[in-house]
Amino acid sequence: MDPITSSTSPGSTPGRRWYRRPRGLAIERNPLMNQFDNQATDRRDNPDTRLGGEATPPRRWAAYAAAGLPLATGAAPTADPANPTSLNTTSAGDMLSNIGHVLWDVAGHLPGGHLGAGGLAVAAAGAGYLKMRLDRPVDRNTRAGFADKDEIREHFSGQQLLERADVLRPDLVAARGRRNLVPTDLGKLIGKDVIHRREIYSSIEDMTLVFAPPRTGKSALLGGHVVDAPGSSVIASTRGDLYRHTVDVRRRRGPVEVFNPDVAGVPGTLIWNLVKGCTDPVVAFRRAGYLLSGQSVGAVEDSSFWDNQSYRVLRSLLMAAAVGERDLMQVRGWVTNMNPKTREPHRLLESFEHCPPGWANDLLQVIEAPERTRESILLTLISSLECLALPAVARIVTPVKGMHEFDPRLFLQAGGSLYLMGRHRSKGSVAPLFTALVGELYETGKEMAANSPHDRIDPPLDMILDEAAVTCPLPLHNWGADAGGSNIPITMSVQSPSQLYERWGQRGGETIWQLSNKLVFGGLSVPRDLQDLSDLCGEREKEVTTTSTNAKGEVTKSVSVIEVPVMKKDKIRRLPKFHGLYIHRNAAPVVVKIVPVWKRDDVRAVAKEIRKNERNQAKLAKQAEKLGIELQTSPHPPMPAYKPVVPKQPQQQPGQQPAVPLRKAV
């Protein structure tokens, strides 16, 4: 009796056989089957890696294509040779048979006939595979040293963010429930790991430092972070691409403000009276410091600008302007024309009963100082306020009665989006104003977090600072230690590590390096920078086989183990576009592929809706023109009110999802 019997299973298709193993019979299992079972399990656990899914490896598609052509051509003999042009589509089998016959007939007319066609197919498949292998940022056969699935699950996955939801956003968990949260409520999507095809996230507690030379895919990443921000967001850039890719989505979530004196094609909307509120010594103190820090060149780590005489004069002038209900243009006028006859700011401070002791005297000493001493003190102030000579900038800081003025606290409560766009200038840069405004939002967010039950602002305040060394040279080496604990995640980008040290100094740059997770795009070319990043990735063991032959002709092989870099310098430099090396604290590195923001489904859906609205409005405009009616319409839905009206929370009905909590005004 055969050890394996064959029969037809009950209810099975006739002609199909199934096999039953007799009791007690042990069948040796092919070790390759274990590998296939593991791959099948991975596909079930991760829908993104199923056959035909978005993450199907290109090499696998090449294998399918290479195998499909011979199979299709081999199916040709089943077709009817008497009628090669007829296509019978009554069944899938007939369809494949007809397609195979057509391919077979075409191949017969190629040079070399069917043999030449087969060789061409093999050569094409081999060339495609070789190209993909050369373009691959990580060799899939050398995974040692990179994060494995368990480490990704522990440090990078969306699941680990959801498990920490009670710590990251306790108010949201209490209102909505953990099951109704998604990973982007608690962090940012960095990309997809190219080895294991798992999504990689960073927490809202993390500070991310991006090294990205121009045109390597940085905007594709930062735009996604802007779109995913669950609360207020501050976006600083030297160009308008981030605005154009994300503003339509952000406009549906809250008010949008634009501080843009430089970039063409993007209208500015912001009016901010920087002097307003400076009757409070704390406000005048910090705004003067941020204005001066934004102008300092190199070594922002040096806090001398907080202590020198220029700083003491500026804080006194800001308070004097606030007392006299003036604006920043008046402060600039006092600075550029200060002389012993300039007594107005001193008189205003003397008349202010809440003026801190010594502030008026500090200002008077400079006013009455010798000319050369006074000019040296005012030189830094003149540089910081030089951008106000530009009419476009002057309009931003000059309030107009009846027009809406920017209020940082109301802006954060409404979940707004602020875009700051300005070019780098050696003279007249708007960086001091950018720094002062972003610094004010940061300080306001910290105050709101301190007054909340969990010491966290909720929703978070996201800061996406593109070209941070140019646009907003903030004291990030001081912020990084506690910003994340207040739910103020910071993503900053610089072109290279050297730019980091040039702006923040050696000690300040090292502090930012230490506090941040690092995402590196390809294109870096300074050997020292590449070596530092390669060292962070660590080393892995590699077996090396050595063959030697003695005098008798005997061959001896020896195997030794050496340490090699996990990520070599040239591999980092040659990372393809939209790929990055992500180094997260004490975890092993991962190489991720970025999904460009303009390819996201939600962004495309919003753009499609706007185009539809534009077409509808064009039709209405034509109809109104015939009737003599003038219409004023916009393709965008109205933005939420700047100061939201907070209605009473509805009671939850049985079987209804919990309502999303309204933002609590502070």
HELIX and SHEET records of a PDB file:
HELIX    1   1 PRO A   31  ASP A   45  1                                  15    
HELIX    2   2 PRO A   47  THR A   49  5                                   3    
HELIX    3   3 PRO A   58  GLY A   74  1                                  17    
HELIX    4   4 ALA A   76  THR A   78  5                                   3    
HELIX    5   5 ALA A   92  GLY A  108  1                                  17    
HELIX    6   6 GLY A  113  ASP A  135  1                                  23    
HELIX    7   7 LYS A  149  HIS A  155  1                                   7    
HELIX    8   8 GLY A  158  GLU A  163  1                                   6    
HELIX    9   9 ALA A  165  LEU A  168  1                                   4    
HELIX   10  10 PRO A  170  ARG A  176  1                                   7    
HELIX   11  11 ARG A  178  ASN A  180  5                                   3    
HELIX   12  12 PRO A  183  ASP A  185  5                                   3    
HELIX   13  13 LYS A  218  ASP A  228  1                                  11    
HELIX   14  14 ASP A  241  ARG A  251  1                                  11    
HELIX   15  15 PRO A  281  GLN A  295  1                                  15    
HELIX   16  16 SER A  303  TRP A  306  5                                   4    
HELIX   17  17 GLN A  309  VAL A  323  1                                  15    
HELIX   18  18 LEU A  328  THR A  336  1                                   9    
HELIX   19  19 GLU A  344  SER A  351  1                                   8    
HELIX   20  20 TRP A  359  ILE A  367  1                                   9    
HELIX   21  21 GLU A  371  SER A  384  1                                  14    
HELIX   22  22 GLU A  386  ALA A  389  5                                   4    
HELIX   23  23 PRO A  391  VAL A  397  1                                   7    
HELIX   24  24 PRO A  408  GLN A  413  1                                   6    
HELIX   25  25 ALA A  431  ALA A  450  1                                  20    
HELIX   26  26 ALA A  468  THR A  471  1                                   4    
HELIX   27  27 LEU A  476  TRP A  479  1                                   4    
HELIX   28  28 GLY A  484  SER A  486  5                                   3    
HELIX   29  29 PRO A  497  LEU A  515  1                                  19    
HELIX   30  30 PRO A  527  CYS A  537  1                                  11    
HELIX   31  31 LYS A  569  ARG A  573  1                                   5    
HELIX   32  32 VAL A  597  LYS A  599  5                                   3    
HELIX   33  33 ASP A  601  LEU A  627  1                                  27    
SHEET    1   A 2 THR A   5  SER A   7  0                                        
SHEET    2   A 2 TRP A  18  ARG A  20 -1                                        
SHEET    1   B11 GLU A 199  SER A 203  0                                        
SHEET    2   B11 GLY A 187  ASP A 193 -1                                        
SHEET    3   B11 VAL A 590  LYS A 593 -1                                        
SHEET    4   B11 HIS A 579  ILE A 583 -1                                        
SHEET    5   B11 ASN A 517  PHE A 521 -1                                        
SHEET    6   B11 MET A 207  PHE A 211  1                                        
SHEET    7   B11 ILE A 490  VAL A 494  1                                        
SHEET    8   B11 LEU A 461  LEU A 465  1                                        
SHEET    9   B11 SER A 232  SER A 237  1                                        
SHEET   10   B11 SER A 417  MET A 421  1                                        
SHEET   11   B11 VAL A 256  PHE A 259  1                                        
SHEET    1   C 2 GLU A 539  THR A 549  0                                        
SHEET    2   C 2 VAL A 555  PRO A 565 -1                                        
END                                                                             
